[in-house]
Amino acid sequence: MLDLSTIPADVLLARGHYATVRSAHEDAKKALQILTGKLASVSSRVLRQMQPDNDAEPESVEQLLAEGRTALNEIEGACKMIADLAHQRAELKPLAWGRK
């Protein structure tokens, strides 16, 4: 069993901070994965809508394009958050785990 009383309080606190940021970083990457899937879905739906069956005329894709723009904006925000969390995580790692 690990005797936690042998680990300095500031190290335990830094490890808690690191674990919290790491968790948020992983969650943000999962959210980005969902957003990129959403964008991929929009592009395939645009293609499908512009290639109707038989001789039918294509329907408007304005709503789909708006969804795509929204997804791109959300992806941009998620990427910034991921970069910020990665930086924060890198700063906390030596405090929590030493210079490994």
TAGI-V411110 format. One record per helix or strand. SS is the DSSP state (@ for helix, = for strand). FROM is the first residue (numbers start at 0). LEN is the number of residues. If there is no record, write none. Layout:
BEGIN
{{SS & FROM & LEN} {SS & FROM & LEN}}
END
This chain:
BEGIN
{{@ & 3 & 3} {@ & 8 & 41} {@ & 61 & 36}}
END
